[in-house]
């Protein structure tokens, strides 16, 4: 098959691993920087160009879209979808999962357990907002933040009020979320492919750091999920419409609490921690969903 990876850097670990896994299974792997793609639409002919060249004869797409270019990346995926080309991440699922507030609302609707989360715009609501999530300490999250950036631990009510007022003063939209003390600065990343958890790791923040992100200096180790954690991860990915997802959750006294569902999870941490060949599992997922169509095209000479 001809498989396109949408990535801004072919040398990134995740992109390089997908290329390696695909080529080892006999596929033609191509990398396109989606920020340099452009689309042309006319009646019944949605096209995608990369420079002067029209992108054609693609059987499947694996999007690796960064948060800073979500809107444009989703438009490129949508163009492939209009051409009836299989994508491992649907455009609507990408935009849904990247909107922190929308994803929280969806998970709440789907009866998933999440940390209590509040959202408001009026500064007069700040005291009630703080009380609603159980008071300080509490977590403040900027809606557009990624990899732990824009996430603040407010240890006192006074500090929480000051930080919320500051963000509101800058016209920043933030979520106010309860602090789960018993998590101990750790969380779980469960990697879901095609409705199954294929690997999981526990990430621990460095000393004095409440955020567990590896990008922030945290460490990771393989973990065997409990039945409830596995079920929660699968349900969370499904709620976003994602067949491939990194589901982040906290271990709490009341069970697993879903924090976020990542639509473009990195492969480095999870593969190194678990020893599982996640890249090949993604390629196998592509084969199972786009492979039959590609074989039919070859057979009829389309």
C-alpha positions in Angstrom: 0.0 0.0 0.0 0.9 3.6 -0.4 0.7 5.1 3.1 1.1 8.8 3.8 2.3 10.1 7.1 1.3 13.7 7.8 4.3 15.0 9.9 6.3 18.2 10.0 9.5 16.3 10.8 10.3 12.8 9.3 13.2 12.5 11.9 10.9 12.6 14.9 10.9 9.3 16.8 7.2 8.6 16.2 7.4 9.4 12.5 10.6 7.5 12.0 9.2 4.4 13.7 6.1 4.4 11.6 8.2 4.6 8.4 10.3 1.7 9.7 7.3 -0.4 10.6 5.5 0.2 7.4 8.5 -0.4 5.1 9.3 -3.7 7.0 5.8 -4.9 6.1 6.3 -4.0 2.4 4.5 -0.7 2.2 5.5 2.5 0.4 5.8 5.1 3.1 5.7 8.8 2.2 5.9 11.8 4.6 4.2 15.1 3.9 4.6 18.2 6.0 0.9 19.1 6.3 1.7 22.7 7.0 3.1 22.8 3.4 0.2 21.0 1.8 -2.6 23.0 0.3 -6.1 22.1 -1.0 -8.0 22.9 -4.1 -11.7 22.4 -4.4 -14.0 22.3 -7.4 -17.1 20.4 -8.3 -16.6 16.7 -7.3 -12.8 17.1 -7.4 -11.2 17.8 -4.0 -7.4 17.9 -4.5 -4.4 18.1 -2.3 -1.0 19.5 -3.4 2.5 19.4 -2.0 4.4 22.2 -3.6 3.7 21.9 -7.3 2.9 18.2 -7.1 -0.6 16.8 -6.7 -0.8 14.1 -4.0 -2.3 11.0 -5.7 -2.5 7.2 -5.4 -2.6 7.2 -1.6 -4.3 4.3 0.1 -4.2 5.5 3.7 -3.1 8.5 5.9 -1.6 8.5 9.3 -1.9 12.0 10.7 0.6 13.3 13.2 -0.8 16.8 13.8 0.7 19.1 16.4 -1.6 21.1 18.6 -0.4 24.5 17.2 -1.7 23.6 13.8 -4.9 21.7 14.6 -7.3 23.7 12.5 -5.1 23.5 9.3 -4.2 19.9 9.9 -7.8 19.0 10.3 -8.6 20.6 7.0 -5.9 18.5 5.2 -7.3 15.3 6.8 -10.8 16.3 5.8 -9.6 16.7 2.2 -8.3 13.1 2.2 -11.6 12.0 3.7 -13.4 13.7 0.8 -11.3 11.6 -1.5 -12.5 8.4 0.4 -9.0 7.7 1.6 -8.7 6.0 5.0 -7.3 8.0 7.8 -6.3 6.7 11.2 -7.5 9.9 12.8 -10.8 11.5 11.6 -10.8 15.2 11.2 -13.8 15.7 13.6 -12.1 13.5 16.2 -9.0 15.5 16.0 -10.7 18.8 16.6 -13.0 17.3 19.3 -10.1 15.9 21.3 -8.0 19.1 21.1 -10.7 21.2 22.6 -10.2 20.6 26.4 -13.6 21.9 27.4 -15.5 20.1 24.7 -13.7 16.8 25.4 -14.5 17.2 29.2 -18.2 17.8 28.3 -18.3 14.8 26.0 -16.7 12.5 28.7 -19.2 13.8 31.3 -22.1 13.1 28.9 -20.7 9.6 28.3 -20.6 8.9 32.1 -16.8 8.6 32.3 -15.3 9.4 35.6 -13.3 12.7 35.5 -11.9 15.1 38.0 -14.5 17.7 38.9 -14.0 20.5 36.4 -15.6 24.0 36.2 -15.5 26.8 33.6 -16.6 30.4 33.8 -15.9 33.8 32.3 -17.2 36.3 34.8 -14.7 37.3 37.5 -17.6 37.6 40.0 -17.9 33.8 39.8 -14.4 33.0 40.9 -15.1 32.4 44.6 -18.0 30.0 43.8 -15.8 28.4 41.1 -13.2 27.5 43.6 -15.7 26.2 46.1 -17.3 24.0 43.4 -14.2 22.0 42.8 -13.5 21.5 46.5 -11.3 24.5 47.2 -7.6 24.8 47.2 -5.3 23.2 46.3 -6.7 23.0 42.7 -5.5 22.8 39.1 -5.8 25.5 36.6 -5.6 24.6 32.9 -5.3 27.0 29.9 -7.6 25.5 27.2 -4.9 25.6 24.5 -2.0 24.3 26.5 -0.1 21.1 25.7 2.5 18.8 27.2 2.0 20.3 30.7 2.3 23.9 29.5 -0.4 26.2 30.8 -1.2 24.0 33.8 -0.8 25.5 37.2 -1.2 24.2 40.8 -2.7 26.8 43.0 -2.0 25.7 46.6 -4.1 28.3 48.4 -7.5 30.0 47.8 -5.7 33.4 47.6 -3.3 32.1 45.0 -6.1 30.4 43.0 -8.1 33.7 42.9 -5.0 35.7 41.8 -4.1 33.3 39.0 -7.7 33.0 37.7 -8.0 36.8 37.7 -4.7 37.1 35.9 -5.8 34.6 33.2 -9.2 36.3 32.8 -7.5 39.7 32.6 -5.5 38.3 29.6 -8.7 37.0 28.1 -7.5 33.4 28.5 -10.0 30.7 28.8 -9.2 28.3 31.7 -10.6 25.2 33.3 -10.6 25.0 37.1 -10.2 21.4 38.2 -10.0 19.5 41.5 -6.6 18.4 42.7 -6.3 14.6 43.2 -3.8 14.4 46.1 -3.6 10.6 46.3 -2.3 10.5 42.7 1.0 11.7 44.1 2.2 13.6 41.0 1.7 10.5 38.8 -0.6 9.5 36.0 -1.2 6.6 33.6 -0.9 6.8 29.8 -2.8 4.0 28.1 -2.2 3.6 24.4 -5.3 2.5 22.5 -5.3 1.0 19.0 -8.5 -0.2 17.3 -10.5 -0.5 20.6 -7.8 -2.3 22.5 -5.2 -1.1 25.0 -1.9 -2.2 23.5 0.4 -0.8 26.1 0.4 1.3 29.3 2.9 3.2 31.4 2.9 5.1 34.7 4.4 8.5 34.5 5.9 10.0 37.6 6.7 13.7 37.9 10.1 14.7 39.2 10.4 15.7 42.8 8.5 18.8 43.6 6.6 18.7 40.3 2.9 17.8 40.2 2.9 17.4 36.4 4.0 13.9 35.2 4.7 14.8 31.6 8.0 13.2 30.3 8.6 16.5 28.5 8.7 18.2 31.9 11.4 15.8 33.2 9.1 13.0 34.4 9.9 9.3 34.3 7.9 6.4 33.1 7.6 2.6 33.8 5.4 -0.1 32.3 2.2 -0.8 34.3 -0.4 -3.5 34.0 -3.8 -1.9 34.1 -6.6 -2.9 36.3 -9.8 -4.0 34.6 -11.6 -0.7 35.4 -8.6 1.3 34.0 -8.6 -0.7 30.8 -12.3 -0.3 30.3 -12.1 3.5 31.1 -9.3 4.0 28.5 -11.2 2.2 25.8 -14.4 4.0 26.5 -12.7 7.4 26.6 -11.0 6.9 23.2 -14.4 5.7 21.7 -16.1 8.8 23.1 -13.8 11.0 21.1 -14.2 8.9 18.0 -10.5 8.0 18.1 -9.2 4.6 17.0 -5.7 5.5 18.0 -5.3 7.5 21.2 -3.2 8.1 24.3 -5.6 8.2 27.2 -4.2 9.9 30.4 -5.8 9.1 33.7 -5.2 9.5 37.4 -5.5 6.7 40.0 -7.8 8.0 42.7 -9.6 6.7 45.8 -12.7 6.5 43.7 -11.2 4.7 40.7 -9.6 5.9 37.5 -10.2 9.5 36.5 -9.8 10.5 32.8 -7.7 13.6 32.3 -7.3 13.8 28.6 -7.5 11.9 25.4 -4.6 12.6 23.1 -5.2 12.2 19.3 -1.5 12.3 18.3 0.3 10.4 21.1 4.0 10.0 20.9 5.5 6.5 20.5 8.8 7.1 22.2 7.9 6.9 25.9 5.3 4.1 25.5 7.6 1.9 23.4 10.6 2.4 25.6 8.7 1.8 28.8 6.7 -1.2 27.6 8.9 -2.8 25.0 5.8 -3.1 22.8 6.1 -2.4 19.0 3.3 0.1 18.9 4.3 1.4 15.5 3.7 -2.0 13.9 0.3 -2.3 15.7 -0.7 1.0 14.0 0.4 -0.3 10.6 -1.6 -3.5 11.2 -4.6 -1.4 12.0 -4.1 0.4 8.7 -3.8 -2.9 6.8 -7.0 -4.3 8.3 -9.0 -1.2 7.4 -7.5 0.1 4.2 -5.8 -3.0 2.9 -8.8 -4.7 1.3 -9.7 -1.5 -0.6 -6.1 -1.2 -1.9 -6.0 -4.8 -3.1 -9.2 -4.2 -5.0 -7.8 -1.2 -6.7 -4.8 -3.2 -7.8 -6.9 -6.0 -9.0 -9.2 -3.9 -11.2 -6.4 -1.5 -12.3 -7.9 1.6 -10.9 
